């Protein structure tokens, strides 16, 4: 998939240079940021002088690097068709560069914590996704490359639904470089990733259009379609992602790029009309004059958008210069066609006088004073005078295009463009010389402007390739409508079902996965923990996430064992936890701390820790998960109730049936007297435990599977915080153990 990144093609060399420049720009920007911070922090004049000198060097280096990047954006010759000899070069967009992203660790952790499955079982799927993204960095310049980008773009919504929760960051950072400035932009959500892929799709379409052979109708059709689809893709990007941090994805820049793509499509439409040859007749020449004027008008609009304040600072000078050259060139061509129609043709007896009069009146908005269309057509002097005025404007326009060409050093390597401009200029000079009369000393007529008009206007095309049907890499997790990152599920619970006369004691409904309904509260499954509304995910060793009611019931009824084990999951509350100040006053905290060591609460804590060890009321965890929960229980008891407060080590019985809590030691009692209780009613700020310890794997596992225990853990945490010292606004977190401070 994709091109060989080490292939030494002109386009790959250009992209490699772009990537290298991006890294150098990052380095210089980091140096500048550090120097600016030092300048603000220091008060030493000598240090300030050294920093200012370093800043001047860094800014100079940045300007040089930006200039080199602008030169890469001006390198349009590598994108042109190698067989073209008579077409003006077109502008192609360069691909945005990105860094590699490792999904492996974060996706495996999320699969374990959120879906309660072994993340290592999905290594192949994760590797396929990473390979697809890596291939998108070097797409081939054809339809296969576009399909590759579209395939990855279609996978992104599926990946987002699976792994990117709106209430939790995955820790995956997507970095993309600005196509014009090289400045990196980094985000954790997939919006930047989607927008950048869309931009690269538009850039690839522009490169395909630029590479097309415009010397034959098929190549022109390909170029027209490619530029129109590029404009449509950029428009979709602008309307869908309105708050992108990257400058090349800003609305102002996208508007300019859309106009540029449409202008180049219109230019190709003009070339398509001119390819068979222009008939040397009055009406066809006038029609081509208006078509050329339309191309000039659109390029002038593009140039005006390029010189606006939000855009002009980062658009390459080469681009705006090309827009000026093409505006003058096609406007001069329009005047040349009108001049040819007036000077080379006379109104004859066999000509349609009304048709020519109508055509001439449509070409002009305002005729010179005292002249009517019919007078110009019938009177040879008037016709000759207006025709020569047009040819003079054509000559002046070609001279202006050549002058602008000479002002831009980046255009020196485009000798083909210079040749086309000189040939057009010479053609206009020849036409003027053919009609120059020595008896005529002065011409006072001024050629009127030509009304731009086209019968084939370039329009934005809806990109069909952005919606490609793809198979979900992670479909083994279950139907996306149910098993997504937005819905939180308990870990799979094993329930033993004992069919009696082929009756399992409950019914099933819904599509895959099926849901338990009409549960008989007296059936063995209900006694074993099955609840109304549970989703059935496995029957024995058979995964049932994608099976319907008929298939699951057949598995249940065809089982020959007296007891069938099924696995079910329950939907948990997915509403985000509110971070605030719970109703927990200082006296209640003190009472809780005193009762922690008392006999009455010791039994309650014993039950909770027993749940942590065995989880007999909720699930039967695997060995690794049970080990994590056991370590969590020991750490909490040790750090919150242990020797940190002068207590003894908690004694945890190996039989998991008894937990002996330590009593308060003399140091703790002395500290209790030194720190009396604050006034009654003063609140203690305690963050909800899910927000306090978001990165502790054991707690995340516990949060997914044992939510009823969170209230107990939060109470123990609050009790431990009470002895960390008097709290004013927030607890003294520095006294907590390291892993809890995380």
Order of alpha helices (4+ residues) and beta strands (2+ residues): alpha-alpha-alpha-alpha-alpha-beta-beta-alpha-alpha-alpha-alpha-alpha-alpha-alpha-alpha-alpha-alpha-beta-beta-beta-alpha-beta-beta-alpha-beta-alpha-alpha-alpha-beta-beta-alpha-alpha-alpha-alpha-alpha
